[in-house]
Amino acid sequence: MILAAGRGERMRPLTDTLPKPLLTVGGKPLIVWHIERLAAAGIQDIVINHAWLGDRIEAALGDGARWHVRLRYSPEATALETAGGIKNALPLLGNQPFLVINGDVWCDWSPEQAQAIAADLTARQDQAWLLLVDNPEHHPDGDFVLRRDGSVLPRGNDAALTFSGIGIYAPSLFDGVEPGHGARLAPVLLAAMDDNRVHGARHDGRWVDVGTPERLAALDASL
C-alpha cells in the first residue's frame, strides 16, 4: 500500500492544484518512484489511498498496466490519517502481512526484502516491522529505539532513530481502529510495542522526507 491521502500543507502552494505524491523529482512523480521499485521487486498488487485531489492520482496512474502492476484505489472523503486509511483499505489488502510506504518519502531501500520480512513477522507473531533511518536535521530526536535484538521500543533515554514511513504490518495491528474514523499510526504502534510485537531494522542508504518545497527542490537537483 502507498499512502497518498495527505493534503501536503507544508508544500503549499505546490499542492493547491496537485496532490503531493504527483510532485516531480528526477523527472517523474514521487509516487512513480515507489511503483517502479515495487514492480522491480516483483510486487504487482498495489493499493493507493487518496483524499485531496484523488481523482488526479487515479487519472495519472490508471490501472498500473504501464508498470506491469495492478493498481487499486481506496478513496477517502476526508483523509483518515495513517492508521485510519490503512484500516479503510484492509478489504483490498487481504489477511496476510503487507508492506506500506509513505507516498511523500524517497528511499533507495529495496522492497525485494519485504517477503522474507513478512514471513519472519508471521513466525514471531509480531504485528509490525519498521524501517528506521538516522535522524535528519529537521527531526533530531528521532521516533523509536532499535535494540540489538531487532526489537523496537518507544523513545526513552536511549538514542532513537527516525521512522522512515516504510513498514510491514499484520492486519491484526489495526483491530482496535474504528472503520471510517481518523486514527494516527503512532498510538497503534506504541500499543504493539508494549506487547513486544514490533521489530525493525536500520537503513543506512538514502532516505528523504520530502516535506517542504526546499527539500523537494534539493532532491530533484540531486536526482
Secondary structure, DSSP 8 states (H G I E B T S, - for coil): -EEE----GGGTTGGGSS-GGG-EETTEEHHHHHHHHHHHTT--EEEEEE-TTHHHHHHHHTTSGGGT-EEEEEE-SS--HHHHHHHHHHHHH-SS-EEEEETTEEE---GGGHHHHHHHHHHHT-SEEEEEE---TT-TT-SEEE-TTSBEEESSSS--BEEEEEEEE-GGGGTTS-TTS---HHHHHHHHHHTT-EEEEE--S-EEE--SHHHHHHHHHH-
